[in-house]
Every structure is written in structure tokens, then in C-alpha cells.
Amino acid sequence: MHDPIPEVGKWLGSVVQGHLRYYGVPLNGRALRQFRWRVTWLWHRTLSRRSHKGYVTWERMERYIDRFIPPVRIYHPYPIQRLGVRIRGRSPVR
């Protein structure tokens, strides 16, 4: 990972955003938080290994996380809420 931090941050942000939008269903918040934490932890480890100056502090890493990695959010409602809007009463297919 020799690319500039803003470039990698934007890419990781889009990866996390796509994951959150696909898996952002009710009752999946814990797994989404774990995924976001794991991505940020691996990014911190990678940034800490790429320089002989030392490691990246978590204070600096938190600024990168706030800037580039989106927060966890549930994007999809429960199926009964989502489908209840489209199907009212009897189904027109009958």
C-alpha cells in the first residue's frame, strides 16, 4: 500500500459503503460494526508497517476513519415494511 493515504481512504470508504448498503439489513448491525472495525484495524496495521518512522497513532487513525470510512447504518427496512407498501389487501395476481 504505497498509494497516498487520501487515495486509499477513498477506496476503502467505497468498499465499506458498498458492504454496508448490501448487508445493511435489520438485526445485522453487530456484524456491520465488526466489519468496519476490522477494515480500520487492518488499515492501521498497514499504515504502521509502511514507514521506518514508527507507527500511526490511533488519534491520527481516528481522524482518517472519520474522514474516509462511513459510519454503520441500516439501509433496508424490515421486509414487512418494505413489501407492505407495494401489496395492500389482496394481490392483483389472483
C-alpha positions as CSV (number, residue, x, y, z in Angstrom):
1,M,0.0,0.0,0.0
2,H,2.3,2.7,-1.3
3,D,-0.5,4.9,-2.6
4,P,-1.3,8.2,-0.9
5,I,-3.5,8.0,2.2
6,P,-6.4,10.0,0.7
7,E,-6.5,7.8,-2.3
8,V,-6.5,4.6,-0.2
9,G,-9.0,6.2,2.2
10,K,-11.5,7.0,-0.6
11,W,-11.1,3.4,-2.0
12,L,-11.6,1.8,1.4
13,G,-14.6,4.1,2.1
14,S,-16.2,3.0,-1.1
15,V,-15.6,-0.7,-0.2
16,V,-17.1,-0.2,3.3
17,Q,-20.0,1.8,1.8
18,G,-20.9,-0.9,-0.7
19,H,-20.7,-3.6,2.0
20,L,-23.0,-1.5,4.3
21,R,-25.5,-0.9,1.5
22,Y,-25.7,-4.6,0.6
23,Y,-25.7,-6.1,4.1
24,G,-27.4,-3.2,5.9
25,V,-30.5,-5.1,6.9
26,P,-32.2,-5.1,10.4
27,L,-30.5,-7.2,13.1
28,N,-27.2,-7.1,11.2
29,G,-25.7,-4.1,12.9
30,R,-23.3,-6.0,15.0
31,A,-21.7,-7.7,12.0
32,L,-21.5,-4.4,10.2
33,R,-19.7,-2.8,13.1
34,Q,-17.3,-5.7,13.2
35,F,-16.6,-5.4,9.5
36,R,-16.0,-1.7,9.8
37,W,-13.7,-2.2,12.8
38,R,-11.8,-5.0,11.1
39,V,-11.2,-2.8,7.9
40,T,-10.0,0.1,10.0
41,W,-7.8,-2.2,12.2
42,L,-6.1,-3.7,9.1
43,W,-5.6,-0.2,7.5
44,H,-4.0,1.0,10.8
45,R,-1.7,-2.1,10.8
46,T,-0.8,-1.5,7.2
47,L,0.0,2.2,7.7
48,S,2.1,1.4,10.7
49,R,4.2,-1.0,8.8
50,R,5.0,1.1,5.8
51,S,7.3,3.6,7.4
52,H,10.5,3.4,9.4
53,K,9.4,6.4,11.4
54,G,7.2,4.4,13.7
55,Y,3.6,3.6,13.7
56,V,0.5,5.6,13.1
57,T,-1.2,6.6,16.4
58,W,-4.8,5.8,17.0
59,E,-5.6,9.5,17.4
60,R,-4.4,10.2,13.9
61,M,-6.1,7.0,12.7
62,E,-9.4,8.2,14.2
63,R,-9.1,11.3,12.1
64,Y,-8.6,9.2,8.9
65,I,-11.6,7.0,9.9
66,D,-13.9,10.0,10.5
67,R,-12.8,11.5,7.2
68,F,-12.9,8.4,4.9
69,I,-14.8,5.5,6.4
70,P,-18.6,5.9,6.6
71,P,-20.5,5.1,9.8
72,V,-22.6,2.0,10.2
73,R,-26.2,2.4,9.1
74,I,-29.1,0.1,8.4
75,Y,-30.2,0.9,4.9
76,H,-33.0,-1.6,4.4
77,P,-36.2,-1.8,6.4
78,Y,-37.8,-5.0,7.7
79,P,-39.4,-7.0,4.9
80,I,-42.9,-6.4,6.2
81,Q,-42.4,-2.7,6.0
82,R,-40.8,-2.8,2.6
83,L,-43.3,-5.1,1.0
84,G,-46.4,-3.8,2.9
85,V,-46.2,-0.6,0.8
86,R,-46.4,-2.4,-2.5
87,I,-49.0,-5.0,-1.6
88,R,-52.2,-3.8,0.0
89,G,-55.1,-6.1,0.6
90,R,-55.4,-8.9,-2.0
91,S,-52.7,-9.5,-4.5
92,P,-53.7,-8.4,-8.1
93,V,-52.1,-11.6,-9.4
94,R,-55.0,-13.8,-8.2
